[in-house]
Amino acid sequence: MINLNCLRGGNGLLPKDFPQLLNDTFLRAARGEDTEHVPVWCMRQAGRYLPEFRKTREGRDFFDTCRSPEACCELTLQPLRRFPFDAAIIFSDILVIPQALGMNVQMVAGKGPTFPEPLKEPEDLQQLQAKVDVSKELDYVFKAITLTRHKIEGKVPLIGFSGAPWTLMSYMIEGGGSNTHSKAKRWLYRHPEASHMLLKMLTDVIVQYLLGQVAAGAQALQVFESHAGILGPVEFKEFSLPYLRDIARRVKDKLKEAGEDIPMIVFAKDAHYALEDLSQSHYEVVGLDWTIDPQSARERTGGKVSLQGNMDPCALYAPKERISQIVKKMLEGFGKKGYIANLGHGLYPDMDPENVGAFVDAVHQHSKQMGAQI
């Protein structure tokens, strides 16, 4: 595990002597413990739907922002000033890992993340850094986490995160976003050995990255397998699931040695077929997208894990009264225990902040009433 004494946050702050946590509802729910209300946070809750986010980011390169601990801290805290979320997630991006491996990644306006020189053939793997000094290459993320833990003043827990190996691999080969991911899947079918080599390389970096985030102050971790649904069940079991399990197992083993108990969340979007496997993959929480029925998810995961999700983000375009009704039905489907309310994917840039607030308030209000009725 990364040495705590090597990490300093912005303003020279060390990852220790953090303020006492005042609201641990999210952490208790992640561990399946009783809570007074259902905790709630939103993927991409620090984002372009907030005018203050756009103002902070104005005229600044996206990845330059990611490399500024002060900017990341400010963007992470902005939604907490507006809404009573039960957790914060550090502002960063999953593609900092390909950058750490030596790849050039740019955020192009109107296009999104772009790799000017994506991986085309297995020989291109030789151009990647064989061994990544995570504490050096990604120190800006660790500094952002430490600074934010201090500045958040114990209000809510801070979540760290990483992209999963297959999702990162697909970006690195496609060169950006894709509807078919045909270039990346071509590798899986034509170059399985090279594919596993790359996935293992990414897994090793991710493990060190997540451990570094905990050392810096992260109180929970989420692994995003955003492109899980591009794979079928057979390919998922070969090229995604083993690495998701390996990440959780290795991180847990190291944390156990250090006396740390950090809940981990896996979010494999569109992987309906894998719920049973995901519930036995060493994660405390399985995140769900909006296409999965809550009661079915409960039955299929058999109480082995807590669940997180899964309201359709587009439901936030509805009137506030309708949002409240949708939330109530969602809560009734999941039940109160071992559940973290969230969206089935991230917030969109054109969403009304007031409707986000209505979502958060509805979760708290309805779940407290559920408790009173028991």
Buried (B, 14 or more C-beta within 10 A) or exposed (E): BBEBEEBBBBEEBBBEEBEEBEBBBBBBBBBBEEBEBBBBBBBBBBBBBBEBBEEBBEEEEBBEBBBBBBBBBBBBBBBBEBBBBBBBBBBBBBBBBBBBBEBEBBBEEEEEBBBEEBBEEBEBBEEBEEEBEBBEBBBBBBBBBBBBBBBBBBBBBBBBBBBBBBBBBBBBBBBBEBEEBEBBBEBBEEBEEBBBEBBEBBBBBBBBBBBBBBBBBBBBBBBBBBBBBBBEEEBBBBBBBBBBBBBBEBBBEBBEEEEBEBBBBBBBBBBBBBBEBBBEBBBBBBBBBBEBEBEEBBEBBEEBBBBBBBBBBEBBBBEBEEBBBBBBEBBEBBBBEBBBBBBBBBBBEEBEBEBBBBBBBBBBBBBBEBBEEE
